[in-house]
Amino acid sequence: MKKPLVAIVGKPNVGKSTFFNKVAGSKISIVEDIPGVTRDRIFANAEWCGYSFQIVDTGGLDFNKEDEINNRIIEQANLAIDLADVIIFFVDGKTGLTSHDVEVANHLRRATAPKILAVNKLDNHEVEKTYEFYELGLGDPIAVSAEQSKGIGDLLDEVVKHLKKNEKEEDDPAVKIALVGKPNAGKSSLTNSLLGENRVAVSSIAGTTRDAVDSPFRWNNKDYCLIDTAGLRRKSKIEPDSIERYSVIRSLNAIERADVVVLVIDASEGITEQDVKIAGLIDEQGKPSVIVVNKWDLIENSLEERKKFEKQFNDDLAFMKYYVTVYTSAVTGQKLGQIMEKVNYVLENARREIPMALFNNVLTNAVSVTEPPAKNGRKVKIIFGKQVATCPPTFSIYCNNASLIDNSYIRYIENSLRRAFNFEGTPIKVQFKNKNEN
């Protein structure tokens, strides 16, 4: 499920970034008492009273300046406004209503999203200083002090009135498949080939796809939905104020809501550092995945080259030895059918449920071969274990002192489970808990 987006806008130096950091829970956005510091669009996940959403801190809007940087700030703020489900308009309660505030308010009227007016820097909750802002015609102003963390709860209460409460997503028979990778790796071409029609615009210019495009289809009498995303590039390669920052957040959203992720790699470029980083994002999200090496028709001596690829995968993807690969070409159609076969294969493994008795047999054997390391004469006694979730398969192991278990032993148990059961293509999670923990 796509998380709603809340955009924070206003003229420069009204304290938007301070509010953003308080809500995000960390100093993600740079805060200085200098107008125009925030140029990059900064995103973060947030939650309030059972509602989950994303917030974006935009650059300060100044329609009186004429320079390239300011024009880009306005362009990016406009994109945030267009994407937003809710807009928070920040004004400065200390300086009072200004002509700049009026200009921004008039600019926001074109947006269809609900608008909330926040009067910031009212450290002593001087409600009377909010009255003049009624002139903006944007409803009741809310007095806040982002610096003092005053009024933030009231402001967020107003925000979530316009959002849907977190609900368990309704069962959707369609398997959602996100195609991710660097720009120009051939994701859109693969989408069109799998769909059998030109559903997504394709060009040789990197970065053509800026939005995540959902395309429902059927394969072997089952429903699927392909999510073609914008290419993910290294952060240093993204212009500070480029549209691509929005593409990245949409790609990450696509990974989050996908059932299976297909990482598309350009065979002609080989495996790059960015490919590895994208694989890391997929692994962190706990998603089953298939690595598709596209443009294989351009490779000569394919058998020898495939061996090189596999060796590099083993070296660079040591954190996800469970990977599954397909070598294909969207242009020639070579082994395209294998992509869907592998998608279903890894999803089946991610949904695998292990009977408790069988799991404990494997666990007992693993512990008998290698016991948990003792510390200061204290030993860990394994009591029992059980599977507590799927997608990814998650196992809880109960013992007398979970604090003594280190990461190396967790990896040992994970490897033992992989040898006993087929979890190819999916991450698994093992967590040790004290015997009285839930």
Buried (B, 14 or more C-beta within 10 A) or exposed (E): BEBBBBBBBBBBBBBBBBBBBBBBEEEBBBBEEEEBBBBBBBBBBBBBEEBBBBBBBBBBBBBEBEEEEBEBBBEBBBBBBEBBBBBBBBBBBEEEBEEBBEBBBEBBEEBEBBBBBBBBBBBEEBBEBBEBBEEBEBBEBBBBBBBBEBBBEEBBEBBBEBBEEBEEEEEEEBBBBBBBBBBBBBBBBBBBBBBEEEBBEBEEEEBBBBBBBBBEBEBEEEEBBBBBBBBBBEEEEBEBBBBBBBBBBBBBBBBBBBBBBBBBBBBEEEBBEBBBEBBEBBBEBBBBBBBBBBBBBEBEEBEEBBEEBEEBBEEBBEEBEBBBBBBBBBBEEBBBBBBBEBBBBBBEBBBBEBEEEEBBEBBEEBBEEEEBEEEEEEEBEBEBBBBEEBBBBBBBBBBEBBEBBEEEBBEBBBEBBBEBBEBBBBBBBBBBBEEEEE
